[in-house]
Amino acid sequence: MGFIRGYELTVCTASPFSDLYVTVQVWAGSKPFTVPVQTAYKPFRSERKCVYPRGARGRRGLLIEPVNRWNEWLELPITYKQLPVNARLAITIWDLSPTGGKRALDHAIPFGGTTLPLFDADNQVQKGRQKCLVHRHKHADGTDNSKTPALVAAKRKATSRNSDVTPQDKDAEELDRMEKLFKKHEMGEIPRVDWLDQMVFRSFEKRGLQAAKSSMKMLQRRRAVNGDSGNEADDDDEGSVDDGRPSSSTFLLNVELPRFDFPVVFADHEYEPPPISALQSLSASQGNLSQRQPQVHFGPGINALGESSDGFGARLIKVYDPEAGLRDNPAEAKHRRLFRSSHRHGILDKDLKPNSKVRDELNMIMSYSPTHILSPEETDLVWKFRYHLTRDKRALTKFVKSVNWGDRSESKQAIQVLGRWTEIDIDDALELLGPSFDNPAVRSYAVDRLRKADDQELLLYLLQLVQGLKYEHISVDSEHDGTRDSSLAKFLIQRAAANFMLGNYLYWYLMVECDDHSPEQGLDNRNIYRKVAYEFMTELVKQPGGSEDRKTLLRQAELIAILSKISGEVKVSNESIAKKVERVKNFLADPKNELVTIDPPLPMPLDPSIKITGVAPDQVTVFKSSLNPIKCTFKTTTGSSYPIIFKLGDDLRQDQLVIQIITLMDQLLQKENLDLKLSPYKILATSTTAGASQFVQSQSLSSIVGKFKANPALAYLRHHNPDDRQPLGVRQETLDTYVKSCAGYCVITYILGVGDRHLDNLLLAPDGHFFHADFGFILGRDPKPFAPVMKLSKEMVECMGGVNSEHYQMFKQYCFLAYTALRKSSNLILNLFSLMVHANIPDIRLEPDKAVMKVRERFHLELTEEEAIVYFGNVIEGTLTAFAPVVIDKLHEWAQALRA
């Protein structure tokens, strides 16, 4: 945004520590608008040329030529269109001193400051070279009423000997006039004539020397008249006087701003507010230059024993150089290159084995979670013992992270080592398909591992694998096979074409991504998904029976379109609920819509294993909520019914993700022989604004509390499953199901950070299955203040017999078992969330860089298993004794009563 060319001094203070640098910051409305940027550290001592006149007292001298030149462009972190009309550049020149001084920041003291408006009086952007007055020993304040203005006030000729106005000789006036002409020449307003321009430049240099000498003589005469002692103590007022006009000792800074062919004029324009995720507040380290200064540690012998680096006479001065501070240490980078080269082609590397100490370090590295960033030393260690680690399946992802893929020789050898690695787990393969790994060979290696997974297991990760297509190299050119260079796309298409269950879900996942026109998705991603969908349909018709499968998918799309049509009509109508129900019944019973009888039977999009033969119009329900979801019941080929809830106007992808994770966790727990009777009902987003979910016969705890007064949940279960032989009057199997499902959902909703929990979205089935619904808030978000991290209400505990009952103790044991079992699979769950970072899920989209970390925090992987159990026990007890959840439930109950 600006070019620091240099500064011109007529008088200088000769100091042995005069290495200057410049900081620039944008201010607006008397507040800093950006973080400061800084020129690279550059010593100027060798260029300083001061001539001291005879008889001059003090250490003041005449400067023959501009001596300090940075010649460096500084790019500020803001665009012109974001600048307000009162934007200013606060430019401060910093000197270095081992003893500090007035207004010092560490070893930096302000040489002077200047504030330059970015817009002129005509609201046009300033451009070209600007000569700025430097106010000595002052920070550039940048405020609207700046005390360090950059623009030099016009000088008037003195009318009398005792006038307060500084006299100006004819040479100085001529120099000012020539500078204005030079600026017009630079801006192209004066035609260029090379031979004549050179003559003018030489003449200007001679006149500049003459003006400098005459200025010095005038200064000496003035000091003799005023009795100026020339003490250094006067320096604080050097450069300007109280009225803002420059004094006789003037310091000027030349700043060059970008030039434009046409004037850039400020105009008010209302922009849409940026997304919340883009509003990154400045950290404390960015607010003050002194806090940005890195801590300097000296090696032995640099300063003598007992000699502080801060004292006068110290041999070192601390200075912050952004060229070195914002980049890798060149010594460290060279060390890593030498280290890698020494362990790149050595035959002995294959037989290299770690000692006990190094083995412990490697085991610690292997235990890191996928979100952990390896240090340079750790990557070097993994690279050194790469052949030894090929027998450890956990080490592959750490090895891939340690490779410098920009080095051809190193990446070539790394690919060869990959072929020798032992078979990795599925969670590591999913990590290699994330956004952090771009090498095609690495991604192909991960896909080869996925090929060994059966269709049932693949179905658990299909949602994330579809998101992984965003990080593949897929050509959208219609004339070429777009999936030729994408091993993941080819794999998904082949497996989905051979299995209709996979093909059904792949089709709908792709359709939702194609329908996403949000800015987060972007046209490129939509074209990728359209290309993959086209390739999938092309491959599908090549399979035996593939043409029929394609027709089935198209019939499913027609079914969804019909349901969307009636849902849209119901939502916009101002009729009563009874009339809306009647409207839906008539619509579904109309033979034109071909829903009463579906022939041949159609696989349900929610669950293709269920084939529907028609709809039951008399079993329709329209709910009272704002979107008026419709409950439809379909008849199946087995003679049973399959009710669903179809909703238009809501994005169900977040609910779909949570249900998929719950289904996966249920499978993981069952592998540990822990069946917690979870009820992960089916849910499918058919577009970004529509979707369907399976309806499970149940009642909310809110409605149960309204029907049964004393211990409502237990009374509800006793009503449906009475057994007088049991202490609580409920069948033992039903109560066991209730206790297990409560434990499972308490642990899972805690890990996922499910929020907005109240008695309306806690459901209980007649057979004792307890489960959650409505996952509009996850990852710790909650619309209510002081919300608990886990939902465990007194109604839930009372149904178990109270906190002193045997069933409550079993509930806690199931919680501990489930939490420790899921912690063992934390890498898999974290990798699945990593693949969903760019999936446009509402609560992930708010802070995509923190989504995975929020899940990781709930696992508390830094704790041992025993410590984790103690911690989770405290969470349970803290939730039961907390007062805020009781108040929240009561407020929600009153709010619902007012709505009714």
N, C-alpha and C positions, 0 to 999 in steps of 0.2 A: 504494500500500500504506500510505502514511502521509501525514499533513498537517502541515507545519511551520507552526504558527500564530504563534509568536513566543517570546521568552524574557523572563522577569521578573527584574530585577536590583534588589537593595536597595542595593547600592553599586556604583559604576562608576568606571572609570579614564577620565578625559577625555583623549582622544588625538586629534590632528588627523587621524590616518589610521585611523579606526575604522569602516570599511565592512566589514560582516561577511557571510559566507555559510556555508552548512551543507552538509556531505557526510554521506551515510548509506550504510552498507554492512552486509550481512547476514554474520554470523559463525556458525560452528557447529564444535564440537570444537576450539576454539582456533585455527581456520583461517578465512580469508576464504571465504565461500560464493558471493558474487557480486562483480561489479565495483561500485565506488562510484558513486552518483548524487549530483547536486549541485543545490542551489537556484540559480535565476537570480541573476546579479549585481545587487544592489540597494543603492545607497548610503543609509545611514540618518542621515547627519550632520545633516540638517535636522530630524530628529525627536528628537534627543537633548536632554533637559531635565534638567540636574543643578543642584541647589541646594546651595550650600556653606554650612555653618553657621559662625558666627563662632568664631574661635579654633581651628578645626580645622587641624592641621598636615598638610602634604602636599596632594596634589591628589585628595582623596577627597570624595565628595559624596553627598547623599541623593537617591535617585531617587524622584520623586513617583509615577510611573505606569509601566507596562510600555511601552517605547518602540520596541523593534525587533520589527517584525511582517513575516513573509514571506508568510503567507496563501497558501501554494502547496502543491499536492499533489505528492508525489514518488512515481513509480511504479517499483518495484524489479523487476529482470528475473528474477522467480521467482514461482511460484504457491504458495498456502498448502499445497496437498497435497504439495509438494516439500520443505517445511520439516521438519527434524528437531526433536525435542522440546527440544534444547538450543540452538535458534537464538536469536540476539541481534541487536539493532540497534546497531551502533557509530556513534554520532552525534558528529561533531566540528564545532565552530564555529570558523571561521577568520577571523582579522583580517588586515589588510594593513599592511605596513611597508616603506618604501623601503630600510631598512638591514638587513632580515632580523632574525635573533635566534635565541634558543635553540629548537631543534627546527623551524626554519623550512624551508619548502619553497618555494624561489624567493622571491617577495615575500609569501608567505602564512605566517603564524605561528599556531599553535593558540591561540585564545582560551580554549578549554576543551573537554572531551569528556565524554560520558556513554554508558553501555551499558545498554540496556533489553531485558530478556528478552521474547521474543514469546509465551511461555507462562507462565501463573501456576503456583502450587503445585498446582492441581488439573488441570494439563495442558490448561487452556482458553486459547484465543487471547485475548490482551489486546485490549481494544477501548475506544473512546471516548478522552477526553482523559486524557493522562498528564502528571504534573508530574515532570520529571527533574532531578536535581541535576547541575549543571555543575561539573566538577573543573577548576579554572583551570590554564591553560598545560599541559594534558595532552592527548595523543591519546586517543580512545576505543579501548581495546585490544581489546575484543570477545572476550576469552578467557573460558574457563569460570570461572576465578578472577579475575574482572576487578578491577582497581584503580580503575576509574572507574564504580562502580555507579550506576544512575539512581535507584533507590528510596531515599528519604530514611529514615534510621533514626529510630525513634520517640524523641522528646525526653522526658527525665524532669525533674521539678522538682528544683531544688537543695535539699539537706537542710542544708547549712551554708555559711558564707561562703567557706570555702576549698575547696569541692567542685570537682572537675574537670568536672562535668557542667554544660553551658551552661544558665543559668536562662532560663525562658521566661515572659513576662508573660501576664496573662489575655487581653489583646487578641489576641495571637498564637495562643493556644489556641483562642479563639473563631473566628479566621479558618480554622484547620485544620479545625475541625468544620464550618464553613459550606462550605468547599470540597468536603468529602466529600458534603454534601447537594446542592451544585450538580451534582456529577457524577452522582448518582442522578437528579437532575432532567433532566439532558441525556439520560440513557439511558432516560428514560420511566418510571422506577420510581416517581416522585412525580408525581401528576396536575398538569397545568398549569392555573393560574388567572391569567390575564393581568394583571388589575388588582393582584392581591396580589403577583405575581411582581415587577412593576415597583417596588413599595414596598420589597420585600426587597433588590432590586438596588441601589437608591439608598442604603439603610441600610448595605449592605455596602461601598459605595464610601467613605462617611464613616468607617466603622470601619477601613477599610484605610489611610486617611490618618493616622488617629490611631495605628494600630499602627506605621506607618512612623516617625512622629515619636518615639514612645516607644522604638522599637528604636534610633534614632540616639542618644538620650540615654543609653540603657544602654551603647551602644558607647563613648561618650565617657567615661562613668564607669569602664568597664573599662580603657580605655587609660590613664586617669589613675592607676589603681591599679597596673597592670602596667608603667607607664613606657614604653608603646609610642610609638615615634618617628614612626610613620606614614610611614616611608620607602618609596619605590617598590620597593625591593629585596625587600620582604616579599611582593610580589604573587605570587611563585611558589607560595606556600602558600595563596593565597586560595581560598576556596570549599570546602575540606575540610581535615580534620585527619587524623592518621595512623591513627586508629581507624575511619576511614570516615564519621564523623558530620560534618554540616555545621558549618562555623565561623560566626563572627558575620557574615562577609561572604559571603552566600549568593547564588549565581546559579542561577536556575531556568529550565528550558526547557520550554515547553508544547508537547507533541506530540499531535496528534489522530489516532487510528487508526480505520479503518473500523468501523462498527457493524453488528451482525447481529441479526436477530430472535431467533435461538436460539443457544445456546452452541456454539462450534466446538471440539471436543475432539480431542486428538491420539490416534491409534490406529495401531499398527504394521500395515503391509500390504505384502506382498511384490509389487512390481511387476515386470513383465518388463523386462529390460535394454533401454535404447533402442538403435536401430541405431547402428552405428559412425559413420555419416555425421553423426548428430546430436550426437555428443560433440565439440564444438569446444573445444579447449583454449584457455585464456586466453593471449593474446599478452603479451609483455613490457610493451607499452604500456598494458595494462589492469590490470596488477598494482599499480601505484603511482601515486598521484595526481600526484606531481611529474613523472612521465614523460608524463602526459596533458596537461600544460600545453603549449599550442602555443608555437612560437617567435614572438616578437613582433619585427617589423621596423618601425622608425620612419622616417618620411619626412624629407626635408631641412628643417631649420629647427625641428623639433619640440624637439629638444635642441640646445643650443649646440655649436659645434665643440669637440671634445675633451671634452665633458661626457657622462659615461656615464649610462645610464638606471638603473644599479644603485647609484649613489652617493647619499649623503645629500644632500638638497637638490634631487634630480632632480625634474623637473616631472611625470613620468609614473610610474605604478605598474602592473606587469603583473598582470592578473587574468584568470582563465579563466571565461568566461561561456558555459554550454552553450546558451543560447538563440541565441547568435550562432555559437558554435563548431560546432554540429551542423547548421546550416542554411546555405543559400546566402548568400553575402555580399549584403545588400540593394542595395548600390551596384552590384555586378556584375550582379545580376538586373535592376535598372532600366536599366543600360547596354545589356544585351542586348535588352530590350524596346524601347528607343528606337532601337537600331541596326536591329532587325528592322522596326520601323514605318517607318523612313526608306527601307528597301529593300523595301517590300512592294508598294506601288502605283505606284512610280516608273516612268514610261515609259522613262527612260534605262537602267534595269537590263537591258533586253533587248539593248542595244548595249554594255554594259559589258564591257571586256576587260582581263585582268590584264597587268601589266608582267612583265618577265623574272623579277624576284625573286618576285613573287606566283605566277607560273606554276610556278616550282620548288617553292614551298610546296604548291601544289595537287597537283603530281605526287607529292610525298612522301605526301600524304594518300591519294591514289589507290592507292599501293602498300601501304597498311596491310592486314593480314590481317583476316578477319571478326571475330576476337576482340578487335581493338584498339578501345579506347574513345576517342572523339574528345573533345578538350578544348573548353571553351566558345569559345575563340578560333578553333579550327578549324571548329566548326560555323557560326560567324558568317561565316567566309571562304567556306565552301561555299555558304551561303545567298546571300551577296552576288553570287557569280558563277554562280548556278544556271543561268541561261540560256546562258551560255558553255559550261557543262559538259554540256549536253544532247547534245552531239556525242560525248561520251566514255562508252562503255557501262560502264566501270569505276566511274563516279562515281555511278551511281544509288543504290546501297546507302548510300553516304556521304551523299548528299543526303537520303534518307529518315531517316537517323539524326540529321540536323541540324535537322529540322522539329519545331517544338513542336506536336504533334498536339492538345494541350489548347486551343490557340487556334483558334477557329472560322475566323477570317479567314485565318490563316496556313495552316491545313490545307486550306481550300478552294482557295487559290491553288496549294498544293503538288500537289494532285490534278490541277489543270489543267496544271502543268508536266510531270507524269508522262506525259501524252499526247503531249508533244513529244519525248520522249527517244528516242534511237536504240535499236535492238533490243539487249537485254542477253544475256549468256551464260546457259547453263542453271545454272551454279553460283551466280550472283547471284540467279536466280529461286528457287533452293532456300533461300538465306539469308533471303529475304523471307517464306518460309513458316514460319520458326522461331518460337520462343516470344517473341522480342523485338519482333515486329511484330504489332500487334493491329488496326490499321486495316483494315476490310474492303476499301477501295479499293486499298490497297497489295497485299493478298493476292490480290485479283482480278487485278491487273496481272501478278503473278507467274504465276498460273494461265494467263493468256492466252499467256505465253511458253512454258509447258509444252505448250500445244496444238500448237505447231509441231514438237515432238519426235515421232519415229516410235515405234511400239510397242516395237521392240527396245531403243531407248534408254530409253524410259520404264520398261521392265522392270528396268533397272539401278538405278533409284531408287525402285521401288515400295515397298520395305520402309520407307524413310524417309518417303515421302509418306503412308503409312498412319499413321505416328506423328504426322505433321503435322495429322491430323484432331483431335487433342486440343486444338489451339489455335484451332480454328474455332468459329464461332457456330452450333451445331447444336441444334435443339430436339428433345427426346426425347418430346414430346407425340405420342401415337399418332394423334390426330385431324388432325394437320397434317403437311405435307411437311417433315420435319426438315432436309433438305438445301437448302431454299429459300434460306436466307441463307448457305450455304457454297458458294462457287465451287469449292473444291477437292473437296468430296464429290461434287458434281454432275459434275465433270470425270472423276474416277476411276470413278464408276458408269457413265457413258456410254462411256468407252473400254474398260472391262473387259467390259461387256455386248456390245460389238461384236467383241471378240477373246477367244477362249476361253483362250489362253495367259495373257493378263493376268487374265482372270476367275478362272482356276484359282488363281493365286497370291494374288489379292486375297481370294478366299474363305477360304483357309487362314490368311492373315495376320489377317483379321478374327476367325476362329474362335479363334485363340490369344488374342487380346486379350479376347474375350468370356469365355474360360475362366480368365483371370487374376483370382483373388479375393484377391490380396495387398493389404495396406494401401496400398502404393505406387500401385496402379492406381485403387482407389476405385470406388464405385458409379456416380458420374457418368460416368466414362470408359467403364465397361462398358456403360452405357445408350447412350452415344453410338455405340459400335461395334455394338451390337445394332440400333440404328436404321439405321445405314448398311448393315448386312448385309441387313436387311429391305428397304430401298429398292433395294439391288442385285438381290435376287431378284425384286422386283416389276418392275424395268426389264428384267431378263434375259428373262422370259417374253414380253415385248412384241416381242423381236427375232425375225427369221426363224430357226427352229430353236432358239429360246431354251428352249422347254419340254424339249427333249431335253438341252440343256446343263445345265439344272437337275437333271434326273434323273441325269446323269453325275456331278455333284458329290455328290449324295446317295449314289450307289453307291460313290464314293471314300470317303465317310465310313463306309459299312458295311465296306469293306475294312480301313480303319484300326481300326475297332472289333473286328473279328475278330482282327487281329494283336495288338491290345492285350490281348484276352482270353487268348490262349495265352501271351503274354509274362508276364502276371501270374501264371498258373498255374505256369510254369516257374520264375519268380523265387522264389516262396514255397515250392516243393517242396524237400525235403531229399534228393533223389535224386542219383545220380552223373551226370556229364556224358553218358555213353552212354545212360542211361535218359531223360534230358531230351531228347536228340536223338530218341530213338525216340518219345517222347510227342508232340513237335512234328510228326514225320513222319506219325504216325497222325491227328493233328488236321487237318493240311492235306490229307491224302488222303481224309478223310471227305466223302462227297458232300453231306452236310447243310450243310457250310460253303461249298459252291459256289465253291471255289478251284481245283480241278483243271482245270476248264474255265470260262472267263469269256466269256460270249457275251451281247450283242455285246462286242467288244474294248473295254477300259477304258483311257483315258489315265492313265498313271502320275502320281500326285500330285507326285512328285519332279520329273518332266519330262514334261509333257503331250504333247510331240512323240513320245514312246514309248507305243505302245499294246500292252497286255499281253493275252494270250489264256488264260493259266492259270499255275499254279505247278508247279514240279518238286519234289515232296516228297522225292525221293531225294538232292537236292543241298542239304539243310539242315545248318547248323552252329550249335551253341550255344557261345558263348565262355565262358571260365572266370572272367571278371571277376565282381564282386559283383552286378551287375545282370543278368548272363547275357543279353547281346544276342543276337538271333537273326539269322542270315544266311539269307535266302530268295532263291531264284532264280526269276524269272518268265520265261515264254516270251513272245516278242513276235510281232507280225504279219510282221516281216521274217525270221523264222526264227532270229534270234539270241536270246541270253539276256541278262537284265538283273538282276544280283544287287544286293540291297540289304541293309543292316543296320538292323533295327528295334530300338529301345531304349525300354524303359519304366522310368520312375523317375528320369529325368534331364531337365533343362531344356536343350534344344538351341538356344535362341535366340541365345546368345552365339556358338556355333560357326556358326550360320546367318549372323550378322552378319559374322563374319570371312571366311567363304567368299564372301559377297556383295561385300565390299570387295576381296578378291583378284581376283574376276571383273572388277570394275570397273577395277582397276589393270591387269589383263591387257589390257583393251580400250584403256586410255590408252596403254600402252606400244606396242601394235600400231599405234596412230595415229601414233606417232613412228617407225614402221618398225622396231620392236624386238620381235621375237618371242622370248621367253625360255622357251618350251616349258612354260608353267605348266599345272598340272592342278587347276583349281578344281572338284573333284567336287561333285555336287549334294547338298544337305542341306536338309531341311524339318522345322521343328517343327510338329507337328500339334496339340499342346496344351502346357501349361506343364510337363508331366511325361512327354511322349512325343514321338517323332519318328523319322524315317528318314533314312539317308544312303546315297549310292551307294557300292557296293563296287568298288574299283579293284584289279585283280590286281597285287599287289606284296608285298614282304617288308620288314620293319623292319631297320634296320642292326644292331640287337641280334641278331636271328636270323642275319643274314648273317655277323656276326663269329663266331657260334658254329659256323658250317659251314666257313668259310674262314679259315685262320689268318693267312697272309701277305697283306697288302694286300687285305682281304676284299671291299671294294666293287668294286675293279678285277677281282678273281677272279670275282666274281658276274657282272659284265658280260661278261667274257671267256668265261664258261661259256655265256651265252645268245647272244652276238654275237661269235664268234671271227673274227679276220682276221689271219693271220700276216704279211701285208704291212705292217701298221701297227706303229709302234715299240712300242706298249703291248699289241699283240695283240688290240685291240678295234676293231670297225668305226668309222670316223671319224664317221659320222652319229650313232651311239649316244653316242660320247664328247662330241660337240658338244651333243647334247641334254642330257646330264648336266651339263656345265659351265654352259650357259645357265640350266637350271632351278635349279641350286644358287645362281647369282648372283641370280636373280629372287626366290627365297624368302628368301635372306639379307637382301636389302634390304627386302622387304615385312614380314617378321616383326620386323625392327628398327624400322620405322616404327610398326607396331601394338603394339610392346612385348610380343610373345608370350613368355610365360614357361613354366617347367616343361618345358624342352627336354632330352630325353635320347634315347638310341639307340632306344628303343621307339616313339617317335612321329615318327621320321625314316624315311620310307619310300622305297624304290627299286623302280621297275618294271623288268621285264626289258628294255624298249626304251630304258632310260636316263633316263626321267623321274623326277626326284627331287622329293619334296614332303613337306609337314608334315601331321600330323593331330592331333586333340585340342587344342582351343583353350580349355581351362578357365581359363587365366590370360593376361590381356592388359593393356595399358596399363602395362607395367612391373612388374606383380605377379608374384611368383615364390615358391613355397613353400620354396625352398632359399636359404640365405644365400650372398652373394658370387656370385650368378648372373651370367653375362656378358650384355651388352646384345645380343649376336648369337650365334647358334649356328653355329659353324664348327669342327667336330671334326677331329682329325688323320686319321681314317678318310676324311673327305670330301676332304681335300687330297691325301692319298696316292693316291687314285683318279685325280687329275689328273696325277700324276707328280711330286708334291712342289712345294715353294715355289719352286724354281728352274726349273720346267718352263714351256714355252710355254703350255700349257693353263691353268696357274695365273695367268699374266699376262693371258690372255684373260678368265679369270674376274673379275679385278679390273677390267678395262676394262668388262665388262658391268655390274658393280656400279655403277661411276661413271656410266655412261650411264643406268641405270635410276633411280638416286637423283636425278640432275639432272632427268630427265624427269618424275618424280613430284613434285618440288618445284614445277614449273611448274603443276601441277594441285592444289596444296596447298589452295587455297580451296575447291574442290569437295569434297575429302575432309573438310576441317574442317567444312563446312556439313552434310555427311551425318552426322557425329558429333554436331553440335549438335542435329539433329532426333531423335537417339536418346538424348538426355539423360534423358528420362522414360520410356524404353522398358522399364524394369525388367530391364535386362541386368545380371547380377550384378556384374561388375567396374566398370561405369559407375555402378551404384547406390551403391557404397561412397563415392565422392566425385564426385557428378554435376557439381559446379561446377568440378572440375579435369580432367574427362575430356578435353575438347577441348584444354585447355592442354597436357596430356601428349602428345597427338599432335603439337601444334604445336611443342613442344620438340624432337621427333625430326627435324623438317624443318630446323631451324636457319635460319629465314628471315632472320635478321640477317646471315648470311654471304653473300658473293658466290659465284658458281658455282665459281670457282677455289678459294676458301677451303673451300667445302663438299666438294669433291673431296679436298682435302688432309685435312680432318677425317675423312671416311669411310675414307680409306686408313689413318689412324691407328687407327680402330675395328677394321678388319680385322686389322691387325698386332697390336693389343693383345689381340684375342680369341685369336689363334694362340699367343701367348707366355704367356698367362695360365695359372696352375697350377690355380686353383680349378675350372674346368670339368672337368679331367681327374679330379680327386678326386670331384666330384659324379657323373660318369658311373660311376666305379668303385663308389661307395657305392650308386648305384641298381642296378647289376648285382648286387651282393651281396644287396640287399634283395629283388630279384626271385627270386634263387636260393633264399633262405630261404622265400619264399612258396610256391614250387613244391615 
